[in-house]
Amino acid sequence: MNVTITGASGMIGRRVMKVLTAEGHKVHVLSRHAGTNLPGGVRLSAWDAAKGEAPEAALRDADAVVHLAGENVAQRWTAESKRRIAGSRIAGTRNLVGALAKLPARPRALVCASAIGYYGSRGDEILDETAAPGAGFLAEVCAAWEAEARAAEALGVRVVRMRIGVALDSRGGALRRMLTPFRLGAGGRIGGGRQWMSWIPLQDLAQLFRFVVENPVSGAVNAVAPYPVVNAVFTRELASALRRPALFPVPGFALRALFGEMSEVLLGSQRVIPKAADAAGFRFQFPQLGPALADILKTGGAEAAVISDQSTRPPGGGV
């Protein structure tokens, strides 16, 4: 297949590109960074998602489009940064779909990133893809972002909305920022530690993107592992994997002082399960956190892991 990817310079995009090319797919990258370092055989076209429609040449022969471009959410939310976060996702997706509408022959599928921030903070409630959207800035952005992607359905394009959880990789994202304090023995739970974390190893996430590109999946897909954990358990598992204590909790007020409104992402509780992925037949390599962290820290998320048997998963998605 010919697959066009936006946002391929990011942590998730790089791994998705690697997985797709390893499977023999031809990849065309859309990036605002003209100097993006790409593997051999991958084509590159320049596009700033917030400034105009995607170039026709990058979409003309595409069988599928994977849309990952967007401003980093992990920053202090000022009025300006919130404008960038919302605009890069909402206007960017609108500009992409607008370009698709002008094609004489359109891609069969649009796989658009979203986030479990769609659900807001919901305590202990178990959230599958049928759950209603939540409240708050990020939930509102995700709902509007997905609405722009769904506009491609009217063009006859199969649309998948990937609600991504905490992607775990030792070389980037949230886990990389945690590793230094934990390795120094200065790690600990966040706030009260009772908030649910819905996580996924980066390699499983990239394979899930490949799966929905290759298979007739549509609609919302929770891109999370089947066993979410509360933050206190995540902290304990990470400390155990590093053979370090976890004695220094980070109080909520300190996070609020440091990150402002964005701290609610860290303190919020989202108990999300991958019901759609399960129903479609996707198999996670690492459904359990402990083995996932051990693999990530030992091998950087090597792709040679044996697929785990999930036949003993308890009812309700294994939560």
Beta strands, then each sheet from edge to edge (+ up, - down):
strand 1: 2-6
strand 2: 26-31
strand 3: 43-46
strand 4: 64-67
strand 5: 109-115
strand 6: 126-127
strand 7: 158-164
strand 8: 166-168
strand 9: 196-197
strand 10: 199-201
strand 11: 219-223
strand 12: 229-230
strand 13: 271-272
sheet 1: 3+ 2+ 1+ 4+ 5+ 7+ 11+
sheet 2: 6+ 13+
sheet 3: 8+ 10+
sheet 4: 9+ 12-
end
